[in-house]
């Protein structure tokens, strides 16, 4: 006989139905947000054409800096790019390097920075909205940089391919300078080094950007404005160490000869740096570097270390850039730290100005106590491999009686470095061998994958 529906049972039934209804509403209301967690529906490989570059410039800086953009874009012409200026370029200055767009009026937005600053920070920040509003097709990633930013586009494509462009990503890096990060933020993507925003996040950001800017008139720069509006959408910075703000001056050898395992994605502030190769100006030096970039972009400035136990030598290869040969056994962890060849970005005597976000080691003042340095001379590639040649750079006549006193040339043999997405997520440094057991004026090195249990050491 069925049980009677008493008031207590009726109450329990209504509570159960209420719970079920609330759970249904909870899940159904969140269905539109599933794009934040699902894998991308686009299974095709990310290519240059899926990137859209927005380069912030001005009518004053464009004439003297557009050669940077022309250089890197000429090596990746299938990538789309636009330059944003405050007004139209003067006749003769718009030479078709990339299309030039005049930024919209920003006079309605507040700018209340104490002690100066530049209102142009609002215009530069608003490029984030203006590039999205163009409605360009098949964009997976919007990439932002300055007119003196040099991008290594194929490496950027490989880096972004690790991430699902249908999810919300804000990818870049902060400054190398501790002081700059204290002032502007450790979680801010510094725009000079470049940053990327996935198309799904960029479209939402563009819709709310103008209203967000109204709250941040007190901020100094454009980067902080973009960060603040992204933060209001609940998204944080995904750090990629291949982006380089280069908040340092002078000789960048210490940075480029000990680059992290991440691919080199960008360089900035090269006007404030010495030419990266001797006996060249900045433009010539970058063009020389791009000869190696063209042959093997993923391997550029990747550090490989090998040892000659017979002659007690340590050889550190920064592929496509320079090779250092040390007398004696230099431990790998020591070689991974940066030699302090550069000067602080801010000209200050304070201790904070000379503090950086990485470990450093001294660079001997006495040139005769430095390792012997060999700079890239040429690169040749074919279907069988890549041969890069390096020539000794003598800065001073140092009388050294050692195994390399007559060494003038080093040849490096390698295969093109092609990593899939999974290898990009967990990169491993490669190994190398010195081929000849004895040498006089030339040395040959071969770079290869390390064996599973192989250690990069002298094996003493």
C-alpha positions in Angstrom: 0.0 0.0 0.0 1.6 3.4 -1.0 2.7 5.6 1.8 0.7 8.8 2.5 2.4 12.1 1.4 2.8 13.7 4.8 3.9 17.3 5.2 7.4 16.3 6.2 7.8 14.1 3.1 6.4 16.8 0.9 8.9 19.2 2.3 11.8 16.8 1.6 10.6 16.3 -2.0 10.4 20.1 -2.6 13.9 20.5 -1.2 15.2 17.8 -3.5 13.5 19.4 -6.5 14.8 22.9 -5.5 18.4 21.5 -5.2 18.1 19.8 -8.7 16.8 23.1 -10.2 19.6 25.2 -8.7 22.3 22.7 -10.0 20.7 22.9 -13.4 20.8 26.7 -13.4 24.4 26.7 -12.2 25.7 24.5 -15.0 23.5 26.0 -17.7 24.5 29.6 -16.9 28.2 28.7 -17.2 27.9 26.8 -20.5 29.0 30.0 -22.5 32.2 30.1 -20.6 33.3 26.6 -21.5 35.6 28.1 -24.1 37.9 29.0 -21.3 38.6 25.4 -20.5 38.1 23.3 -23.6 40.8 22.5 -26.1 40.9 24.5 -29.2 38.5 23.4 -31.9 41.1 24.5 -34.5 43.3 21.5 -35.0 45.5 23.1 -37.7 49.0 24.2 -36.8 49.6 27.8 -35.9 51.5 29.7 -38.6 52.8 33.2 -39.3 49.5 34.1 -40.9 47.7 33.5 -37.7 49.6 36.3 -36.0 48.7 40.0 -36.4 51.3 42.5 -35.2 50.4 46.0 -34.0 53.5 48.2 -33.7 53.3 51.4 -31.7 55.3 54.3 -33.2 55.1 58.0 -33.7 55.7 60.5 -36.5 59.0 61.5 -34.7 60.4 58.1 -34.1 59.2 56.3 -37.3 61.8 57.7 -39.7 64.7 56.6 -37.6 63.3 53.3 -36.3 61.3 51.8 -39.1 64.4 49.9 -40.3 64.0 47.6 -37.3 60.5 46.7 -38.4 61.6 46.3 -42.1 64.4 44.0 -41.0 62.5 41.4 -39.0 59.3 41.6 -41.1 61.3 41.0 -44.4 62.3 37.6 -42.9 58.6 36.8 -42.2 56.7 38.7 -44.8 53.7 36.4 -44.6 53.0 37.7 -41.1 50.6 40.6 -41.0 51.7 43.9 -39.4 50.5 47.5 -39.0 52.3 50.5 -37.5 50.2 53.0 -35.5 51.3 56.6 -35.6 50.0 59.8 -34.0 49.6 61.4 -37.4 50.3 60.5 -41.0 53.9 59.9 -42.0 55.6 62.6 -43.9 55.9 62.2 -47.7 58.7 59.8 -48.4 58.7 58.3 -44.9 55.8 55.9 -45.6 57.8 53.6 -47.9 55.6 50.6 -47.6 57.5 48.8 -44.9 54.1 47.9 -43.4 50.8 49.7 -43.6 50.6 52.8 -41.4 47.5 53.6 -39.4 46.8 57.0 -37.7 45.6 56.3 -34.2 42.2 57.6 -33.0 41.6 60.6 -30.8 42.2 60.0 -27.1 41.6 63.5 -25.7 38.5 62.3 -23.7 40.6 60.0 -21.5 42.1 61.3 -18.3 45.8 61.6 -17.8 46.7 62.8 -14.3 50.3 61.6 -13.8 52.2 63.7 -11.3 55.5 65.1 -12.5 55.0 64.8 -16.2 54.7 61.7 -18.3 53.3 61.5 -21.8 49.7 61.4 -22.8 50.8 59.3 -25.7 50.7 56.4 -23.3 46.9 56.3 -23.7 47.2 56.3 -27.5 49.7 53.5 -27.4 47.6 51.4 -25.0 44.6 51.9 -27.1 46.3 50.2 -30.0 45.0 47.0 -28.3 41.5 48.0 -29.1 42.1 49.6 -32.5 43.8 46.5 -34.0 41.0 44.2 -32.9 38.3 46.6 -34.3 39.8 46.2 -37.8 38.3 42.8 -37.9 41.1 41.1 -39.7 40.3 37.4 -40.6 41.9 34.3 -39.1 43.8 35.9 -36.3 44.7 33.6 -33.5 47.2 35.9 -31.7 47.5 39.7 -31.5 51.1 40.7 -30.9 52.1 44.1 -29.7 55.5 45.8 -29.7 57.4 49.1 -30.2 59.0 50.5 -33.4 62.4 49.5 -32.0 61.3 46.0 -31.1 63.0 43.2 -33.2 60.8 40.1 -33.4 62.0 36.6 -34.3 58.7 35.6 -35.8 59.2 31.9 -36.4 60.2 31.5 -32.7 57.2 33.5 -31.6 55.0 31.2 -33.7 56.5 28.1 -32.0 56.2 29.7 -28.6 52.5 30.6 -29.0 51.7 27.2 -30.5 52.1 25.8 -27.0 48.9 27.6 -26.0 45.3 27.2 -26.9 44.4 30.5 -28.7 40.7 29.9 -27.9 41.5 30.3 -24.2 42.3 33.7 -22.6 46.1 34.3 -22.6 48.2 37.4 -22.0 51.7 36.3 -22.7 55.0 38.2 -22.4 57.7 39.1 -19.9 58.6 41.7 -17.4 61.8 43.8 -17.3 65.3 42.4 -16.7 65.8 45.4 -14.2 64.6 44.9 -10.7 64.1 48.6 -10.3 61.9 48.8 -13.4 59.7 46.0 -12.1 59.4 47.6 -8.7 58.3 50.8 -10.3 55.9 49.4 -13.0 55.0 45.9 -11.8 56.4 42.4 -11.7 53.4 41.0 -13.4 53.2 43.5 -16.3 54.2 42.5 -19.8 56.6 45.2 -20.8 55.5 46.3 -24.3 59.0 47.0 -25.7 59.8 43.4 -25.3 56.5 42.6 -26.9 53.5 40.7 -25.7 50.7 38.5 -27.2 47.0 38.3 -26.5 44.9 35.4 -27.7 42.1 36.4 -30.1 39.4 35.2 -27.6 40.7 37.5 -24.9 41.5 40.4 -27.3 37.9 40.6 -28.5 36.5 40.9 -25.0 39.2 43.3 -24.0 38.5 45.5 -27.0 34.8 45.8 -26.0 35.6 47.0 -22.4 38.9 48.8 -23.0 37.6 52.4 -23.3 35.6 52.2 -20.1 38.5 50.6 -18.3 40.9 53.4 -19.4 38.8 56.0 -17.6 39.9 54.5 -14.2 43.6 54.6 -14.9 44.5 58.2 -15.7 47.0 58.1 -12.8 49.2 55.4 -14.4 52.4 56.5 -16.2 52.7 54.1 -19.2 50.8 52.1 -21.7 51.9 48.7 -20.4 50.4 49.3 -17.0 47.1 50.3 -18.6 46.9 47.2 -20.6 47.8 45.0 -17.6 45.2 46.7 -15.4 42.4 46.1 -17.9 43.4 42.5 -18.5 43.6 42.1 -14.7 40.0 43.4 -14.4 39.0 40.6 -16.7 40.6 38.2 -14.2 43.6 37.2 -16.3 47.2 37.2 -15.3 50.5 37.2 -17.1 51.8 34.0 -18.6 55.6 34.5 -18.5 57.7 33.5 -21.5 61.4 34.3 -21.0 62.1 34.6 -24.8 60.6 38.2 -24.8 63.3 40.7 -23.9 62.6 44.2 -22.8 66.4 44.8 -22.7 66.4 47.4 -19.9 70.2 47.6 -20.0 72.8 49.6 -21.9 76.1 48.9 -23.6 77.5 45.5 -24.3 74.8 42.8 -24.5 77.3 40.0 -24.9 76.6 38.6 -21.4 72.9 38.3 -22.1 73.2 36.8 -25.7 75.9 34.3 -24.8 73.8 32.7 -22.0 70.3 32.8 -23.3 67.7 30.6 -21.5 66.4 27.4 -23.2 63.3 29.2 -24.4 63.6 30.4 -28.0 64.7 34.0 -28.6 61.4 35.8 -29.4 62.3 39.5 -29.2 64.9 42.2 -28.5 64.3 45.8 -27.6 66.2 49.1 -26.9 68.9 48.2 -29.4 69.6 52.0 -30.0 70.9 52.0 -26.4 73.1 49.0 -26.9 76.5 48.5 -28.6 76.4 46.6 -31.9 76.3 43.0 -31.1 79.1 42.1 -33.5 82.5 43.9 -33.6 83.4 46.3 -36.5 79.7 46.8 -37.5 77.0 49.3 -36.8 73.7 48.3 -35.2 71.9 47.7 -38.5 74.8 45.7 -40.0 75.1 43.6 -36.9 71.4 42.7 -36.8 71.5 41.9 -40.5 74.4 39.6 -39.8 72.6 37.9 -37.0 69.6 37.3 -39.2 71.7 35.3 -41.7 71.9 32.7 -38.9 68.2 33.2 -38.0 67.2 32.4 -41.6 69.2 29.1 -41.5 67.9 27.9 -38.1 65.6 30.3 -36.2 64.9 27.9 -33.3 68.6 27.5 -32.5 69.7 31.1 -32.6 71.7 32.0 -29.5 70.9 28.7 -27.9 73.7 27.8 -25.5 75.5 24.4 -25.9 78.5 23.5 -23.8 81.1 20.8 -24.5 84.5 19.8 -23.0 87.9 18.8 -24.3 89.3 16.6 -21.5 92.6 16.1 -23.3 93.5 19.8 -23.4 91.3 20.8 -20.4 89.1 23.2 -22.3 85.5 24.3 -21.9 83.7 25.5 -25.0 80.4 27.4 -24.7 78.6 27.9 -28.0 75.9 30.5 -28.4 74.8 29.3 -31.8 74.7 31.9 -34.6 76.3 34.5 -32.4 79.6 33.7 -30.6 81.7 30.9 -29.0 83.8 31.2 -25.8 86.7 28.9 -25.2 87.9 28.7 -21.5 91.1 27.2 -20.1 90.2 24.6 -17.6 87.0 23.0 -16.4 84.1 25.5 -16.2 81.0 23.9 -14.6 77.8 24.1 -16.6 75.7 25.9 -13.9 78.3 28.7 -13.7 78.2 29.2 -17.5 74.4 29.5 -17.4 74.6 32.7 -15.4 75.0 36.0 -17.3 78.4 37.8 -17.4 77.9 41.4 -16.4 79.1 43.1 -19.6 76.2 45.6 -19.7 75.3 48.7 -17.7 72.0 49.5 -15.8 69.1 51.0 -17.8 68.7 53.9 -15.3 71.8 56.0 -14.9 71.9 55.9 -11.1 74.4 55.2 -8.4 71.8 53.4 -6.3 72.3 49.7 -5.6 68.8 48.9 -6.9 69.6 50.3 -10.3 72.3 47.6 -10.8 70.1 44.7 -9.6 68.6 42.3 -12.1 66.1 39.5 -12.3 68.7 36.8 -13.0 72.0 35.5 -11.6 75.1 37.2 -12.8 78.9 36.7 -12.7 81.7 39.1 -13.1 83.3 39.8 -16.5 87.0 40.3 -16.0 88.3 43.8 -16.6 91.6 42.4 -17.7 91.0 41.2 -21.2 93.7 38.6 -20.9 91.7 36.9 -18.2 88.6 36.5 -20.3 87.8 33.5 -22.4 88.8 33.6 -26.1 85.8 34.8 -28.1 85.0 33.7 -31.7 82.2 35.6 -33.5 79.9 34.3 -36.3 81.5 34.8 -39.7 79.2 32.9 -42.0 76.4 30.3 -42.2 75.9 27.7 -44.9 73.0 25.2 -45.0 71.7 22.5 -47.3 69.6 19.3 -47.0 72.5 17.6 -45.1 73.0 20.1 -42.3 74.1 23.5 -41.3 77.7 24.7 -41.1 78.3 27.9 -39.0 81.8 29.4 -39.0 83.3 31.6 -36.2 86.4 33.7 -36.3 88.6 34.7 -33.3 88.2 38.2 -32.0 91.5 39.6 -30.7 91.0 42.6 -28.5 94.5 42.6 -27.0 97.7 40.8 -27.6 97.7 38.4 -24.7 100.7 36.0 -24.6 99.1 32.7 -23.5 100.9 29.4 -23.8 98.0 27.0 -24.0 96.3 24.6 -26.4 94.4 27.3 -28.3 97.1 29.9 -28.7 97.0 29.4 -32.5 93.3 28.7 -32.8 91.7 31.2 -35.2 88.6 29.4 -36.6 85.8 27.2 -35.3 83.3 25.4 -37.4 80.0 24.1 -35.9 78.0 21.4 -37.6 74.4 20.9 -36.7 71.0 19.9 -37.9 68.1 22.3 -38.1 66.5 22.5 -34.7 62.8 21.5 -35.1 60.9 20.9 -31.9 57.3 19.8 -31.7 54.8 21.3 -29.3 55.5 18.7 -26.6 59.3 19.3 -26.9 58.7 23.0 -26.6 56.9 22.5 -23.4 59.8 20.6 -21.9 63.0 21.6 -23.8 66.3 20.0 -23.2 69.7 21.5 -23.9 71.7 19.7 -26.6 75.2 18.3 -26.3 78.3 18.8 -28.5 81.6 17.2 -29.3 84.9 18.5 -30.4 85.7 16.2 -33.4 89.5 16.4 -33.7 91.5 15.1 -30.7 94.2 17.6 -31.8 94.0 20.9 -33.5 96.1 23.9 -34.4 94.5 26.9 -36.1 90.9 25.4 -36.5 88.4 23.4 -34.5 85.3 21.5 -35.5 82.3 21.0 -33.2 79.2 18.9 -33.8 76.0 19.7 -32.0 73.6 16.7 -31.3 70.9 15.5 -29.1 72.1 14.3 -25.7 71.7 10.6 -24.8 69.1 9.9 -22.1 71.6 9.5 -19.2 74.3 11.9 -20.6 75.7 14.6 -18.4 77.1 17.9 -19.7 80.3 17.9 -17.8 84.1 17.3 -18.0 83.7 13.7 -16.8 86.7 13.9 -14.5 
